[in-house]
Amino acid sequence: MIITDNKKMVIFGAGKIGRSFIGQLFSRGGYEVVFIDSNIPVIDELNLRHKYKVIIKSDHDEIIWVDHVRGVRANYEDEVAGEIATAGIIAVSVGQAGLPSIMPLLAKGLLKRFQLDPACPLDIIIAENLRNGSDYFRVNLQNLLPGDYPLNRLAGLVETSIGKMVPIMQKKDIAEDILQIFAEPYNTLILDKQAFKNPVPAIEGLAPKENMKAWVDRKLFIHNLGHATSAYLAFVQNPEYIYLYEALANVRIYTAVRETMLQAANILKVKYPGEFTDESLTGHVDDLLLRFQNRSLGDTIFRVGCDLIRKFAPEDRIAGAIRLAVELGLPYGRILYALVCGSRFRAKDEQGHMLKDDLEFSKIYAEGIDAVLTRVCGFNPADHSNLYYQAKVIDNNLSVRLEQRSS
């Protein structure tokens, strides 16, 4: 019979969200936190110090020390499997691009756990901004585990809504302390109450929800959509803007972003009747806009807006919201305007470089807004003719306006 340490959390990913949010919550909740990562300097330093600091960026910075932590290198597969076999709970926070690489490790650990005790379920918190994340995990793990492994009985695939904003660390900050991490004060982890196989941990900051899909969509179609819209409208208005708070100090941009977010909020209210109210959604929009303007985060237009091919994907924040509006017969004009503005987004990083995928996106847009709608957003001109017509009108009008401004 396996002896499970119910107060041990294993986290795949010792990055921004893993350290500043998930690890911080569970460490403060009395758990030992074990990070699995391929970043050897970070893992070695965790094992040397067994603590790190999270700097909460606001008007007055606050330091939170996170202790009772250690790390395991991701390539130590047997050791990783052993940690999973005896864990009280698991979290995954590696980013969508990193998920394929950790699936074999997770499957190996689950199998070892099953061999030691075939009746010990494990909850896996999917700390990713991934719509239908539980389906992704279920399919990929089933493909790696034996056919008779009872995945549905032994693995709680717990989707989350990750609302915490963590800016990119500057080189000087990392050089000062490789383990320190910046974050905003917001500290609530929304997760799927129905998916747990074990009792939900009694930890401050966890907010279990019955209808998780609605809350995942709230994050994607209000928070993520609003964040990206802020960057796209800002870049079109003034490509010289560097920080998000600069752009949102412009009343015209602020108002346009707010109206876009409220249009998306109305779509959600109709999609999930009884889950959200006008008052709660409007309050959420205004709170987000206040958080977006946190100067201490130093969030840049580049960071918030870049990675266009991913952010314009069929089910993601912009195209996904429009698709849902079309299905429900609801207005989406402001969101479509954000999409067209985003198609012109060419912001650069500190070194003066665009993201490689954004360069590829710019080539697609050079063929016309139709190409973006079809090849990136996944729309079909035969099924969405009105959408294509509206996008062309917006794009042409925007071109005229920008030409007049530059002349």
Secondary structure, DSSP 8 states (H G I E B T S, - for coil): -----TTEEEEE--SHHIIIIIIHHHHHTT-EEEEEES-HHHHHHHHHHSEEEEEE-SSS-EEEEEESEEEEETT-HHHHHHHHHT-SEEEE-S-GGGHHHHHHHHHHHHHHHHHH-TT--EEEEE-S--TTHHHHHHHHHHHHS-TT--HHHHEEEEEEE---------HHHHHH-TT-EEE-S---EEEEGGG-SS-----TTEEEESSHHHHHHHIIIIIIHHHHHHHHHHHHH-TT--BHHHHHTSHHHHHHHHHHHHHHHHHHHHHSTTT--HHHHHHHHHHHHHHHT-GGG--BHHHHH--HHHHTSTTSHHHHHHHHHHHHT---HHHHHHHHHHHT-----TTS---HHHHHHHHHHTT-HHHIIIIIS---TTT-HHHHHHHHHHHHHHHHHHHHHH-
